[in-house]
Amino acid sequence: MSLNEFLLGALIYLAAAVISAPLAKRLGLGSVLGFLAAGAIIGPSMLGLVGREGEAVKHFAEFGVIVMLFLVGLELEPSKLWQLRKQIFGLGLLQVAGVATITGAASLAVSSGWRESLAIGLILALSSTAIVLQTMGEKGTLKTPVGQSVFSVLLFQDISVIPMLALLPLLAVAAAHGGGDAHGATLIGEYPVWAQALLTIGAVVLVLVAGRYLMRPLFRIVADTGTREIFVAFALLIVVGITLLMGLVGLSPALGTFLAGVVLADSEYRHELEMDLNPFKGLLLAIFFIAVGAGIDFSLVASAPVLLACGLVLYIALKLAAQAGLARLFGMNGPDTSRFSFALAQGSEFGFVLIAFCAGLGLLSGDMPGLLTAVIALSMAAAPLLMLFDEKVMQPRFADGDFLREHDVVSHSGVDVIIAGHGRFGMTIGRVLNAQGKRTVVLDLDSSQVDALRKFGFKVFYGDALRLDLLESAGAKEAKVLVIAIDDREKTTELVKLAKQNFPHLKLLVRVFDRAHAYEVIHEGVNEVYREVYGTSLDVARDTLTSLGLHPYEAQRAITRFRAHDERFLRKSAAHADDESKLIDIARQSRAEIARVFASDKGGEQAQPDKSWHDDDQLQH
């Protein structure tokens, strides 16, 4: 390939990444699906802008998966990894064994024997580490309990590739197929089995020991040079070196770099490594997904559309069923079971490696390698859509209570306050009221949150505050105040309307998300609206003024006057919420007026600090 051809290919791949990611995110599909779609469009089966060199590009871009697992390891201290041992070696083992058994048994109808079926089951048991971690990371669900369970399964799958590579040659029909191809690319392929095992263990120990005792001093020496480029180069040197070492002894490079990341997780260079390697990870993963999309053989799809469609649907259905059963076995609730099952309902990038490996061993016959490649590629392309389906269709159904436990029976009399929503906002309100001896009833629709809070002694009940019968049984007819602290904009407005219509005596105190949401609630006749970050931002502004040399009293007085002024103009603006030009005029008027107030305040006589201080403080809080 000439330099111009290489540059043209790089231009096409980079342009596809730059165009597809923002477009997909704007459509709410996620960047991964955008990259896969872009690859399919520019690939040889459609526009033909890139050719069959996509396989070579994909192997190069798989380095992005390795870098990603190194960064994931940096976020997991060994103690945290030990805490996940049950999910990794319990849930992970059962997931691989269960899905391999079910898919392998199902493939008996089209395979040439049990050996081929077992190989197919092992190949299809894996899920895409790159797609799942990228998508869950974008949605912020990776560090949730179910996200950690998904990550644990993915980690075990990566580890399981090692024994799979050892087992598959034993299944080969002819020993001749298992000789050269299986281990020819490693340094230890010609050694006895016991020597291979010792060398493999030695490689892992070398990574752990070097990471613990050698890498930190070396990082310190490199960091002392003060040259960031050298630090980045050294970080890449470590990842590349470990990748090469693991490959030479027949281990998963992803496992080796992950372990190195775990060893460095509590080092002082962790954050610097994350910042330096993240751009490489993102770019290489983008190219990897585009290459996967370009590798989909649509001619094969067209030649056997019914077979492929049935195989794809059956494969996804079997994985969903098996993983849902495992999730329930490990005590996950309905929403988490759905997230777990849909997150892992696709094939893996390592599946392509295993397909080629099994084809070389003679375990896959006829068109089976091509069919498996198409099924895995299409399932990977469908993975973001499946997770989007879970997010947009399944999770709202769980939230509506269709598949969850029954609402708690709440029967209270003499209630002072009902709090709808006990998240980070409503919790503080409830604690203050309870400390003052006020009688409260708290309603929340997150069952896991309710159970967790009850363990800490909070009186929280599971139920949807939008249900009129539940509000009545919670004491809405006798209560004086309804605090609406729901973390959902539309439901907040809906609950305001419900309460105003059925319980007009209730004083409503409503959490709103921003100024526009405040306009909506004010239009419903509610004056007590509280923008969720507004008070904190004023606190920061007050402390900033103090840091700049203002007396604390002067800073507090300025914030109090600004707050009163802003609240007045908020209600004035609410009357013109649909008139942008009028809102702009009001905003300009507001800025000019508050500037005049502050200017006159500086030039005029200040109020006496002792009395005004307390008044201002009271108004502020």
Buried (B, 14 or more C-beta within 10 A) or exposed (E): EEEEEEEBBEEBBBEBBEEBBEBBBEEEBBBBBBBBBBBBBBBBBBEEBBEEBBEEBBEEBBBBBBBBBBBBBBBBBBEEBEEBEEBBBBBBBBBBBBBBBBBBBBBBEBBBEEBBBBBBBBBBBBBBBBBBBBBBBBBEBBEBEBBBBBBBBBBBBBBBBBEBBBEBBEBBBEEEBBBEBBBEEBBBBEBEEEEBEEBBEEBBEBBBEBBBEEBBEEBEEBBEEEEEEBBBEBBBEBBBBBBEBBBBBBBBBBBBBBBBBBBBBEBEBBEBBBEBBEEBBBBBBBBBBBBBBBBBBEEBBEEBEEBBEEBBEBBBEBBBBBBBBBBBEBEBBBBBBBBBBBBBBBBBBBBBBBBBBBBBBBBBEEEBBBBBBBBBBBBBBBBBBBBBBBBEEBBEBBBEBEEBEEBBEBEBEEBBBBBBBBBEBBBEBBEEBBEEEBBBBBBBBBBBBBEEBEEEEBBBBBBBBBBBEBBEBBBBBBBEBBBBBBBBBEBBBBBBEBBBEEBEEBBBBBBBBEBEBBBBBBEBEBEEBBBBEBEEEBEEBBEEBBEEEBEEBBBBBBBBBBBBBBBEBBEEBBEBBEEEEEBEEBEEEBEEEBEEBBEEBEEEEEBEBEEBBEEBEEEBE
